């Protein structure tokens, strides 16, 4: 069995991402126009562009499930979670998540204050996956179906 779950960005995060990227580009263009120092421009663009690109490449793209593993797939990285290591999987309610990392650009990517590794694109569809040594907080378009699939595979 190979099952895929889509992960799409909520309208809030789409708007936030567009606004933040436009704001960062306008600040950079203003800096480039007003500050003729090449060094200052290189520092700004050398910081901002990798952040925008890195967040894009690390944001969750889709989730795959087979008989043994869950695969959290981004554009450049895949995290494999063995089903037999999962201690608890549950749906979480939307709350005010405090994230250390990218907050708003392409979603919430980073580590939460309660030590969840987060890759969230829609705060209303949160799923918590808890292992013995690490916890993940993700979002997917069908969280109930995803949780039921994992629970049925764990019982089989």
C-alpha positions in Angstrom: 0.0 0.0 0.0 1.3 3.4 -1.0 -0.9 6.3 -0.1 -0.2 10.0 -0.6 -1.6 12.9 1.3 -1.5 16.4 -0.2 -0.3 19.4 1.8 -1.5 22.8 0.6 -1.0 26.2 2.0 -3.9 28.0 3.7 -5.0 31.4 2.3 -3.5 33.1 5.4 0.0 31.7 4.7 -0.3 32.4 1.0 -1.1 36.1 1.6 1.5 36.3 4.4 4.2 34.8 2.1 3.4 37.1 -0.8 3.4 40.2 1.5 6.7 39.3 3.2 8.5 38.5 -0.1 7.2 41.8 -1.6 8.3 43.7 1.5 11.7 42.1 1.5 12.2 42.8 -2.2 11.0 46.5 -1.8 13.4 47.0 1.1 16.2 45.5 -0.9 15.5 47.6 -4.0 15.2 50.7 -1.8 18.5 49.9 -0.2 20.2 49.2 -3.5 18.9 52.6 -4.9 19.8 54.7 -1.8 23.0 52.9 -0.6 25.6 52.7 -3.3 27.9 50.5 -1.2 28.3 47.1 -2.9 29.2 45.5 0.4 25.9 46.6 2.1 23.8 45.3 -0.9 25.7 42.0 -0.9 25.1 41.5 2.8 21.3 42.2 2.4 20.7 40.1 -0.7 23.1 37.4 0.5 21.0 37.1 3.7 17.4 37.5 2.3 17.6 35.4 -0.8 18.9 32.2 0.9 16.2 32.6 3.6 13.4 32.9 1.0 14.8 30.0 -1.1 15.6 27.8 2.0 12.1 28.2 3.4 10.6 27.3 0.0 12.8 24.2 -0.4 12.2 23.0 3.1 8.4 23.5 3.3 6.4 20.3 3.3 5.3 19.2 -0.1 3.4 15.9 0.5 3.2 13.0 2.8 3.5 9.4 1.7 2.6 6.3 3.8 3.5 2.7 3.1 3.2 -0.4 5.3 6.3 0.5 7.3 7.0 4.2 7.2 5.7 7.7 6.9 7.6 10.0 4.5 7.5 13.7 5.1 8.6 15.1 1.7 9.8 18.6 1.0 11.5 19.7 -2.2 15.0 18.8 -1.1 14.6 16.6 2.1 12.6 13.5 3.1 12.1 12.6 6.7 11.3 8.9 7.3 9.2 8.0 10.3 9.0 4.2 11.0 5.4 3.3 12.0 6.6 0.9 14.7 8.3 3.8 16.5 5.2 6.0 16.7 3.9 6.2 20.3 1.0 8.6 19.6 -0.6 10.3 16.7 -3.4 12.8 17.1 -5.1 15.8 15.7 -4.2 19.0 17.4 -6.4 22.1 17.6 -5.3 25.4 16.3 -3.5 27.5 18.9 -1.0 30.2 19.0 2.1 28.3 18.0 5.4 29.8 19.1 7.9 28.7 16.5 11.6 29.3 16.4 12.4 29.5 12.7 10.4 30.7 9.7 7.1 32.1 10.9 4.8 33.1 8.1 6.9 32.6 5.0 5.6 29.4 3.3 4.0 28.5 6.7 5.5 27.7 10.0 8.8 25.9 9.7 11.1 25.3 12.7 10.8 24.1 16.3 7.9 24.9 18.6 8.3 25.9 22.2 7.2 22.5 23.3 9.9 20.8 21.2 7.8 19.8 18.2 9.6 19.9 14.8 7.1 21.9 12.8 6.3 22.0 9.1 2.9 23.6 9.0 1.1 25.1 6.0 -2.4 25.2 7.5 -2.9 25.7 11.2 -6.5 24.3 11.1 -5.3 20.9 10.0 -2.6 20.0 12.5 -1.4 16.4 13.2 1.0 15.6 16.0 3.3 12.5 15.6 5.1 11.6 18.8 8.0 9.2 18.9 10.2 8.3 21.8 12.9 10.9 21.2 11.3 13.4 18.8 7.9 15.0 18.1 6.6 16.3 14.7 3.8 18.7 14.1 2.7 18.8 10.5 -0.4 19.7 8.5 -2.1 17.8 5.7 -5.3 18.4 3.7 -7.1 15.3 5.2 -5.8 14.9 8.8 -8.6 12.6 9.9 -8.0 10.2 7.0 -4.2 10.4 7.6 -4.6 9.6 11.3 -7.0 6.7 10.6 -4.6 5.3 8.0 -1.7 5.3 10.4 -3.7 3.8 13.3 -5.1 1.0 11.1 -1.6 0.2 9.8 -0.2 0.1 13.3 -2.9 -2.4 14.4 -2.3 -4.7 11.5 
